[in-house]
Amino acid sequence: MKKRNTGALIFLVLGLLILIVSSMAGWKSFLGFSIYSIPLVILGVAILLNKNEDKIERIRHLKIMRKDSREN
């Protein structure tokens, strides 16, 4: 698993865990902790759905491989 996916899953799980625990604690607690948990969930989803970084890594890898093959 890529580091990016691991980080995104950590954000998602942490955000959802905070939401669930705070909802059990009461309404005021839920409102207070949702300020922290909702951005964590949004950030986790955004990281998981970002495919541009994969394309950049693939292009960079191909350039490095071409450069190495030319040198040999």
C-alpha positions as CSV (number, residue, x, y, z in Angstrom):
1,M,0.0,0.0,0.0
2,K,1.3,3.4,-0.9
3,K,2.1,5.9,1.8
4,R,-0.4,8.3,0.4
5,N,-3.2,5.8,0.7
6,T,-2.1,4.9,4.3
7,G,-2.2,8.5,5.3
8,A,-5.6,9.0,3.7
9,L,-7.0,6.0,5.5
10,I,-5.7,7.2,8.8
11,F,-7.4,10.6,8.3
12,L,-10.7,8.9,7.3
13,V,-10.7,6.5,10.2
14,L,-9.7,9.1,12.7
15,G,-12.3,11.5,11.5
16,L,-15.1,8.9,11.5
17,L,-14.0,7.6,14.9
18,I,-14.2,11.1,16.4
19,L,-17.6,11.6,14.8
20,I,-18.9,8.4,16.2
21,V,-17.5,8.9,19.7
22,S,-18.7,12.5,19.9
23,S,-22.2,11.6,18.8
24,M,-22.5,9.1,21.7
25,A,-21.3,11.7,24.2
26,G,-24.1,14.2,23.4
27,W,-25.2,16.9,21.1
28,K,-22.9,19.7,22.3
29,S,-19.9,17.4,22.1
30,F,-20.9,16.3,18.6
31,L,-21.0,19.9,17.4
32,G,-17.7,20.7,19.0
33,F,-15.8,17.7,17.7
34,S,-17.4,17.9,14.2
35,I,-15.3,21.0,13.7
36,Y,-12.2,18.7,13.8
37,S,-13.6,15.5,12.4
38,I,-15.4,16.7,9.2
39,P,-12.2,18.3,7.8
40,L,-10.3,15.1,8.5
41,V,-12.8,13.1,6.6
42,I,-12.8,15.5,3.7
43,L,-9.0,15.6,3.6
44,G,-8.9,11.8,3.6
45,V,-11.3,11.5,0.7
46,A,-9.5,14.2,-1.2
47,I,-6.2,12.4,-0.8
48,L,-7.7,9.0,-1.9
49,L,-9.4,10.5,-5.0
50,N,-6.3,12.5,-6.1
51,K,-5.1,10.6,-9.2
52,N,-2.9,13.4,-10.6
53,E,-0.1,12.5,-8.2
54,D,-0.1,9.0,-9.6
55,K,0.3,10.3,-13.1
56,I,3.2,12.5,-12.0
57,E,5.0,9.7,-10.3
58,R,4.5,7.4,-13.3
59,I,6.0,10.0,-15.7
60,R,8.9,10.7,-13.4
61,H,9.6,7.0,-13.1
62,L,9.6,6.6,-16.9
63,K,12.0,9.5,-17.3
64,I,14.4,8.0,-14.8
65,M,14.2,4.6,-16.5
66,R,14.9,6.1,-19.9
67,K,17.8,8.1,-18.5
68,D,19.3,5.0,-16.9
69,S,18.9,2.9,-20.1
70,R,20.7,5.6,-22.1
71,E,23.7,5.7,-19.7
72,N,24.1,1.9,-19.9
